[in-house]
């Protein structure tokens, strides 16, 4: 249960900041950090279970069992390591953000998005099911998009967020495809089953495709070459977001994916070539480019890209010790990179700029910050006695032993040394140019000062960790690395020792060479800058935006050839497609007629079919007269409802007649804003063309109907009929299907209904339309007395009928959807008979909360089954004896039906109320203005 709570606490706590921001920024921050601290405490309490040598903590609830998806979480060594980084640094970021954010910003929206993102990352690293992992993967992309674009008034923030979402979203689609293939190969999406099937996956013919798809997901999220360009442009986010995304979350998701799938996909030559190659390119490109960035956060962003390339390269080397080194550097990078971003934020906060060309001599004004930043930058450069030195030495040692590229194996240590040299150079630039260079005149006049005491506290904690891990590494992280490595390798971790002195070995020689070369590169940096300025380089953002614009223009050209505002043309294209696709699929079908005989038509059915056809034809012929066409269209709906009743489908008949009434009322309201007569705009040639297409479509549908009806019926209805009572506890098979067997479909449908209602409300809100006739206020009698008198007593009668239909729906025709439509019709009658204002004054509730309540009740009903160990939306039923009434049946599906009822009623009222309140402006009046 702890693993579930660790994920749920930040997700559920995301509502606290918006609710408490009225209490002040301080209380908002305190209440924001509370669920994070509780989750961190639960994580620390799990240490005995995770570090005890077992499988850690597991939690699982069945969800979509037939799809292989479960709400399952695991807390093993690898997930514990990442969860510690996410929660630990998350606490420090919240504290830092309280002092960093502008005083005018209450912080509610920021902390809400931060907790949402934190919960998504925790769900990703703790997920014990691949489909659940992909779900949280996508949630991290969406929440990071919102965080990067937090300052949405800034064009750069919007573009950076869009770029990040586009790249990582595309990678997420590739990952989903790879996960689905893995599930098909293994036969399960459970992580234990997948990790145990490494040999099966690597030996499968689809292994190369699976590997490429999963690596696309990892490389896009962790900004590996050639997908690295989005990360520097995510710097438009507030600095606390940058510190969090670059140290413990977002970009670490990709390397986590490499670690989690390491036992499944590694060990092959293809893995080594792809992962090591991408890591090498990213390592060198990020390190070199960082030197030429003048923005503090830009330098740190490319430094992050380089270090992520280092970790990726280590995973690609295919050795257990390289995996340990990769995990060690993940921890080290999180500490020194978070502290450096926070230090950059302090500099920006106190000076108003991040441009290193405008800064210098800040050690005089920010001595404490200068000391902290110097130590953190030393850790980033790999200075001895700091944590970065140890993992860098392990990295150099592993590159020397690498044999990934065969005879070109020396390429790996050479590139590693060159990248290390540039790492020294840009770290040295970060420190000297900002803190130890001559102070510019404008900065002397500004005289910046140290920030608030507790704004520096997170940086101090992280820098102390850099020192502690660097000096006593085995005590600080030895057990953590061993446990995480065992979970990553899915076997025992290799024996390793973290000590400060390994002797004068090859790794130390590489470090010394990198140090000397790095100092030389920094000394001649201006020569390199001039050389770099002459290169024909393009900003990746401009390339990306140009590609988007070109894609948009191409889409406009395609759309302009189709979309011209003519509904007739749209229908023509749609019908031609409907005609062409079946003809192409069924061309050459040998037998259109089966052997089964048709049921003889009785007179009643024949008369009903004749009326239905006549009404449909009349609707088409008289469509110029809109009111007459609407009346005949309602006759079509009525005859369809009678057809359902005639062929023993009373539920469908009730639904159809209720929907028909609501639809006709909506159309009547819409007719007010349309001319009463629409002229014939079709030429004779167009009429011939349209008639021919109609005949072809009608003939095709008739042929398909004939082919189906003359063949034996093979249906799954027998299963539902047999299982309705024992499985769903109801004799009304249709209702049992909707709320039990196919309840997830119904949940999706009411979710779409909620979205549609809110969308329609937003579109109609404040809408002003030219009225073709007189304005509503000039109507002689907008609400006839007979309508007013009849509508009012009809409401309680209709509500009683709706209650009766609702309660009996599980065993007899009815249910929440039909009851909701009946209630909606009764309330619509009040709007029509008494007016919008009169009715809304008496409906003393807001529709939006009722809409949300209905959806939440349906969700809670589905989730309630988890408490008893059953899959999502599993219903239960029993019979109870009520004195004076007798035995009645109770089913949890009734709660689900209640949610459906509330959604239908509130969405209908939301739309009808907004339709009735549209401002109608006469054309003559508008013209006079």
CORNOR-V759006 format. One record per backbone hydrogen bond with DSSP energy under -1.0 kcal/mol. NH is the residue of the N-H (numbers start at 1). CO is the residue of the C=O. Records with the same first field share a line. If there is no record, write none. Layout:
NH = CO + CO
//
This chain:
5 = 1
6 = 2
7 = 3
8 = 4
9 = 5
11 = 7
12 = 8
13 = 9
15 = 12
16 = 13
19 = 15
20 = 16
21 = 17
23 = 20
24 = 21
28 = 24
29 = 25
30 = 26
31 = 27
32 = 28
33 = 29
34 = 30
37 = 33
38 = 34
39 = 35
40 = 36
41 = 37
42 = 38
43 = 39
44 = 40
45 = 41
47 = 44
50 = 46
51 = 47
57 = 75
59 = 73
61 = 71
63 = 69
65 = 63
67 = 64
69 = 64
71 = 61
72 = 70
73 = 59
74 = 126
75 = 57
80 = 76
81 = 77
82 = 78
83 = 79
84 = 80
85 = 81
86 = 82
87 = 83
88 = 84
89 = 85
91 = 87
92 = 88
93 = 89
94 = 90
95 = 91
96 = 92
97 = 93
98 = 94
100 = 96
101 = 97
105 = 102
111 = 107
112 = 108
113 = 109
114 = 110
115 = 111
116 = 112
117 = 113
118 = 114
119 = 115
120 = 116
121 = 117
122 = 118
123 = 119
124 = 120
125 = 121
126 = 122
127 = 123
128 = 72
130 = 189
133 = 129
134 = 130
135 = 131
136 = 132
137 = 133
138 = 134
139 = 135
140 = 136
141 = 137
142 = 138
143 = 139
144 = 140
145 = 141
146 = 142
147 = 143
148 = 144
149 = 145
150 = 147
152 = 150
154 = 151
158 = 154
159 = 155
160 = 156
161 = 157
162 = 158
163 = 159
164 = 160
165 = 161
166 = 162
167 = 163
168 = 164
169 = 165
170 = 166
171 = 167
172 = 168
173 = 169
174 = 170
175 = 171
176 = 172
177 = 173
178 = 174
179 = 175
180 = 176
181 = 177
182 = 178
183 = 179
184 = 180
185 = 181
186 = 182
187 = 183
191 = 128
194 = 190
195 = 191
196 = 192
197 = 194
201 = 197
202 = 198
203 = 199
204 = 201
207 = 204
210 = 206
211 = 207
212 = 208
213 = 209
214 = 210
215 = 211
216 = 212
217 = 213
218 = 214
219 = 215
220 = 216
221 = 217
222 = 218
224 = 219
227 = 224
231 = 228
234 = 231
235 = 232
237 = 234
242 = 238
243 = 239
244 = 240
245 = 241
246 = 242
248 = 244
249 = 244
251 = 245
252 = 249
253 = 250
256 = 252
257 = 253
258 = 254
259 = 255
260 = 256
261 = 257
265 = 261
266 = 262
272 = 268
273 = 269
274 = 270
275 = 271
276 = 272
277 = 273
278 = 274
279 = 275
280 = 276
281 = 277
282 = 278
283 = 279
284 = 280
285 = 281
286 = 282
287 = 283
288 = 284
289 = 285
290 = 286
292 = 289
293 = 290
296 = 354
299 = 295
300 = 296
301 = 297
302 = 298
303 = 299
304 = 300
305 = 301
306 = 302
307 = 303
308 = 304
309 = 305
310 = 306
311 = 307
312 = 308
313 = 309
314 = 310
315 = 311
316 = 312
323 = 319
324 = 320
325 = 321
326 = 322
327 = 323
328 = 324
329 = 325
330 = 326
331 = 327
332 = 328
333 = 329
334 = 330
335 = 331
336 = 332
337 = 333
338 = 334
339 = 335
340 = 336
341 = 337
342 = 338
343 = 339
344 = 340
345 = 341
346 = 342
347 = 343
348 = 344
349 = 345
350 = 346
351 = 347
352 = 348
356 = 294
358 = 355
362 = 434
363 = 435
364 = 361
366 = 362
370 = 366
371 = 367
372 = 368
373 = 369
374 = 370
375 = 371
376 = 372
377 = 373
378 = 374
379 = 375
380 = 376
381 = 377
382 = 378
383 = 378
386 = 383
387 = 466
389 = 386
391 = 387
392 = 388
393 = 389
394 = 390
395 = 391
396 = 392
397 = 393
398 = 394
399 = 395
400 = 396
401 = 397
408 = 405
409 = 406
411 = 408
412 = 409
414 = 410
415 = 411
416 = 412
417 = 413
418 = 414
419 = 415
420 = 416
421 = 417
422 = 418
423 = 419
424 = 420
425 = 421
426 = 422
427 = 423
428 = 424
429 = 425
430 = 426
431 = 427
432 = 428
433 = 429
435 = 431
436 = 432
437 = 432
444 = 440
445 = 441
446 = 442
447 = 443
455 = 452
456 = 452
460 = 456
461 = 457
462 = 458
463 = 459
464 = 460
465 = 461
466 = 462
467 = 463
468 = 464
469 = 465
470 = 466
471 = 467
472 = 468
476 = 472
477 = 473
478 = 474
481 = 477
482 = 478
483 = 479
484 = 480
485 = 481
486 = 482
487 = 483
488 = 484
489 = 485
490 = 486
491 = 486
505 = 503
509 = 505
510 = 506
511 = 507
512 = 508
513 = 509
514 = 510
515 = 511
516 = 512
517 = 513
518 = 514
519 = 515
520 = 516
521 = 517
522 = 518
523 = 519
524 = 520
525 = 522
528 = 524
529 = 525
530 = 526
531 = 527
532 = 528
533 = 529
534 = 530
535 = 532
537 = 535
543 = 539
544 = 540
545 = 541
546 = 542
547 = 543
548 = 544
549 = 545
550 = 546
551 = 547
552 = 548
553 = 549
554 = 550
555 = 551
556 = 552
557 = 553
558 = 554
559 = 555
560 = 556
561 = 557
562 = 559
563 = 559
570 = 566
571 = 567
572 = 568
573 = 569
574 = 570
575 = 571
576 = 572
577 = 573
578 = 574
579 = 575
580 = 576
581 = 577
583 = 579
584 = 580
585 = 581
586 = 582
589 = 586
596 = 710
606 = 602
607 = 603
608 = 604
609 = 605
610 = 606
611 = 607
612 = 608
613 = 609
614 = 610
615 = 611
616 = 612
617 = 613
618 = 614
619 = 615
620 = 616
621 = 617
622 = 618
623 = 620
625 = 622
626 = 676
629 = 625
630 = 626
631 = 627
632 = 628
633 = 629
634 = 630
635 = 631
636 = 632
637 = 633
638 = 634
639 = 635
640 = 636
641 = 637
642 = 638
643 = 639
644 = 640
645 = 641
646 = 642
647 = 643
648 = 645
649 = 644
653 = 649
654 = 650
655 = 651
656 = 652
657 = 653
658 = 654
659 = 655
660 = 656
661 = 657
662 = 658
663 = 659
664 = 660
665 = 661
666 = 662
667 = 663
668 = 664
669 = 665
670 = 666
671 = 667
673 = 670
674 = 671
678 = 624
687 = 683
688 = 684
689 = 685
690 = 686
691 = 687
692 = 688
693 = 689
694 = 690
695 = 691
696 = 692
697 = 693
698 = 694
699 = 695
700 = 696
701 = 697
702 = 698
703 = 699
704 = 700
705 = 701
706 = 702
707 = 703
708 = 704
709 = 705
710 = 706
711 = 708
720 = 716
721 = 717
722 = 718
723 = 719
724 = 720
727 = 723
728 = 724
729 = 725
730 = 724
732 = 810
733 = 731
736 = 732
737 = 733
738 = 734
739 = 735
740 = 736
741 = 736
742 = 737
743 = 740
746 = 742
747 = 743
748 = 744
749 = 745
750 = 746
751 = 747
752 = 748
753 = 749
754 = 750
755 = 751
756 = 752
757 = 753
758 = 754
759 = 755
760 = 756
761 = 757
762 = 758
763 = 759
764 = 760
765 = 761
767 = 764
769 = 919
771 = 921
778 = 775
779 = 776
788 = 784
789 = 785
790 = 786
791 = 787
792 = 788
795 = 792
797 = 793
798 = 794
799 = 795
800 = 796
801 = 797
802 = 798
803 = 799
804 = 800
805 = 801
806 = 802
807 = 803
808 = 804
811 = 808
812 = 808
815 = 805
819 = 815
820 = 816
821 = 817
822 = 818
823 = 819
824 = 820
825 = 821
826 = 822
827 = 823
828 = 824
829 = 825
831 = 827
832 = 828
833 = 829
834 = 830
835 = 831
839 = 835
840 = 836
841 = 837
843 = 839
844 = 842
845 = 843
851 = 847
852 = 848
853 = 849
854 = 850
855 = 851
856 = 852
857 = 853
858 = 854
859 = 855
860 = 856
861 = 857
862 = 858
863 = 859
864 = 860
866 = 863
868 = 865
869 = 866
870 = 865
873 = 862
874 = 871
878 = 890
880 = 888
882 = 886
885 = 882
886 = 882
888 = 880
890 = 878
892 = 876
894 = 891
895 = 892
896 = 892
897 = 893
898 = 894
899 = 895
900 = 896
901 = 897
902 = 898
903 = 899
904 = 900
905 = 901
906 = 902
907 = 903
908 = 904
909 = 905
910 = 906
911 = 907
912 = 908
913 = 909
914 = 910
915 = 911
916 = 912
918 = 915
919 = 767
921 = 769
923 = 771
926 = 922
927 = 923
928 = 924
929 = 925
//
